[in-house]
């Protein structure tokens, strides 16, 4: 009896080991460095990665390098944020893995207008992380004015710039109400900038409600991340 049990245990362990090795061997990793585009020096940044399309895998790193497993061979979006630099967003595809099963992507960060006076490129998307609204409302909190004033200065210094404000909520609650709320919030931001002298024809708006979440995890952090206003450079 003892010998039969030992043989059975050995067989099961061997089978599990083979299965584990196969799954580990097939796993693809994303790796890269975060550097300054101007100097090639390392830049410590907040790195957020999210599996696509459903966002059921989310991670946050704070470093000048990143490495994470790309489970289930799905694509991942990666967002890199560092003080004084434009936000960088990329999509990583496991199909681009090299012979070592690694997707290598070094990310170069460029100085933002408010930090370095450089012009932002058309197509850049910036998340306004310090833009805060009252819960469930479109009223802008006073603590948001500093970021909005930086945005106003940026548009004043770049008179040809045309932007699109894109509003997002989390996916909880009524979809129609979320769409209405996201539109009201970008309208409020536009109204603030126009009141400061920015031409209204230079500011487009678009509402997405909860249709484009960065994450579908049911956690407070994921819901907070999904509630956002992003700025897209259309012309410059």
Secondary structure, DSSP 8 states (H G I E B T S, - for coil): -HHHHHHHHHHHHHHHHHHHHHHHHH-EEEEEEEEETTT--B--EEEEEEETTT--SEEEEEESEEEEEEGGG--EEEEEE-TTB--EEEEE-GGG--TTSEEE--EEE-B-HHHH-----TT-EEE-TT--B-TTS--B-GGGHHHHHHHHHHHHH-TT-EEEEEEE--S-S-HHHHHHHHHHHHHHHHHHHHHTT--GGGEEEEEEETTT-S----SHHHHHHHSEEEEEEEE-
